[in-house]
């Protein structure tokens, strides 16, 4: 399955139900690829993360390796992604 922002705009209950469904599908061997800006969905569902910025793959790895390679001082996945996005924004501002 390939999905773009599958939980965007859903209420918390519905988001929880759909991410539970993803877990059931994953358990039965279905591969699910989805893009999202909702980092808690990544925390709950992802086995692997492909982090893309400006159309370029920055890192594609297991969630555990993603955190160990890009994390600092025990950061969570959410903290890592927020920091990376903030750094990218700051780099863009510096280039102007």
Kinemage of the C-alpha trace (Angstrom):
@kinemage 1
@onewidth
@group {chain A} dominant
@subgroup {mainchain}
@vectorlist {calphas} color= white
{ca unk a 1} P 0.000 0.000 0.000
{ca unk a 2} L 1.205 3.507 -0.800
{ca unk a 3} L -0.537 6.315 1.076
{ca unk a 4} L -0.043 10.076 1.261
{ca unk a 5} L -0.828 11.600 4.660
{ca unk a 6} L -3.341 8.833 5.532
{ca unk a 7} L -4.150 10.179 8.994
{ca unk a 8} L -4.110 13.900 8.240
{ca unk a 9} L -7.322 15.586 9.319
{ca unk a 10} L -8.577 12.621 11.325
{ca unk a 11} L -9.677 12.903 14.924
{ca unk a 12} L -7.377 11.185 17.477
{ca unk a 13} L -9.670 8.150 17.838
{ca unk a 14} L -9.829 7.528 14.085
{ca unk a 15} L -6.083 8.082 13.744
{ca unk a 16} L -5.474 5.485 16.437
{ca unk a 17} L -7.786 3.022 14.712
{ca unk a 18} L -6.126 3.425 11.319
{ca unk a 19} L -2.619 3.073 12.748
{ca unk a 20} L -3.795 -0.083 14.558
{ca unk a 21} L -5.082 -1.342 11.194
{ca unk a 22} L -1.674 -0.621 9.673
{ca unk a 23} L -0.127 -2.772 12.412
{ca unk a 24} L -2.512 -5.643 11.646
{ca unk a 25} L -1.795 -5.402 7.912
{ca unk a 26} L 1.942 -5.238 8.561
{ca unk a 27} L 1.635 -8.342 10.736
{ca unk a 28} L 0.035 -10.212 7.851
{ca unk a 29} L 2.879 -9.320 5.498
{ca unk a 30} L 1.497 -6.227 3.788
{ca unk a 31} L 4.100 -3.536 3.096
{ca unk a 32} L 2.812 -0.034 3.791
{ca unk a 33} L 4.601 3.066 2.576
{ca unk a 34} L 3.193 6.379 3.670
{ca unk a 35} L 4.319 9.963 3.783
{ca unk a 36} L 3.378 11.935 6.848
{ca unk a 37} L 4.123 15.009 8.859
{ca unk a 38} L 2.499 13.454 11.924
{ca unk a 39} L 5.546 12.190 13.736
{ca unk a 40} L 3.578 10.227 16.337
{ca unk a 41} L 2.371 8.025 13.445
{ca unk a 42} L 6.006 7.341 12.567
{ca unk a 43} L 6.727 6.527 16.210
{ca unk a 44} L 3.819 4.076 16.302
{ca unk a 45} L 3.984 2.445 12.870
{ca unk a 46} L 7.365 2.701 11.227
{ca unk a 47} L 9.913 -0.044 10.945
{ca unk a 48} L 11.935 2.037 8.476
{ca unk a 49} L 12.220 5.761 7.853
{ca unk a 50} L 13.114 7.474 4.606
{ca unk a 51} L 13.858 11.098 5.458
{ca unk a 52} L 13.557 13.303 2.370
{ca unk a 53} L 14.367 16.993 2.178
{ca unk a 54} L 13.933 19.050 -0.990
{ca unk a 55} L 13.545 15.873 -3.048
{ca unk a 56} L 16.778 14.306 -1.797
{ca unk a 57} L 16.998 11.269 0.449
{ca unk a 58} L 18.925 12.305 3.542
{ca unk a 59} L 18.771 8.877 5.199
{ca unk a 60} L 16.902 5.635 4.599
{ca unk a 61} L 17.260 3.144 7.429
{ca unk a 62} L 15.482 1.290 10.193
{ca unk a 63} L 13.834 3.533 12.773
{ca unk a 64} L 16.377 2.387 15.354
{ca unk a 65} L 19.354 3.167 13.097
{ca unk a 66} L 17.793 6.475 12.041
{ca unk a 67} L 17.645 7.522 15.691
{ca unk a 68} L 21.141 6.306 16.509
{ca unk a 69} L 22.714 7.917 13.412
{ca unk a 70} L 20.940 11.287 13.529
{ca unk a 71} L 19.963 11.574 17.184
{ca unk a 72} L 21.803 13.570 19.791
{ca unk a 73} L 21.675 13.008 23.552
{ca unk a 74} L 18.869 10.433 23.525
{ca unk a 75} L 16.495 12.428 21.309
{ca unk a 76} L 13.200 10.841 20.293
{ca unk a 77} L 12.303 10.417 16.622
{ca unk a 78} L 10.122 13.501 16.896
{ca unk a 79} L 12.897 15.597 18.416
{ca unk a 80} L 15.342 14.482 15.722
{ca unk a 81} L 12.990 15.349 12.862
{ca unk a 82} L 12.060 18.701 14.387
{ca unk a 83} L 15.736 19.571 14.874
{ca unk a 84} L 16.620 18.542 11.309
{ca unk a 85} L 13.779 20.601 9.870
{ca unk a 86} L 14.743 23.615 11.981
{ca unk a 87} L 18.375 23.291 10.863
{ca unk a 88} L 17.264 23.116 7.208
{ca unk a 89} L 15.101 26.228 7.658
{ca unk a 90} L 17.964 28.085 9.336
{ca unk a 91} L 20.352 27.046 6.522
{ca unk a 92} L 17.903 28.410 3.938
{ca unk a 93} L 17.655 31.719 5.810
{ca unk a 94} L 21.464 31.960 5.953
{ca unk a 95} L 21.672 31.438 2.171
{ca unk a 96} L 19.388 34.419 1.498
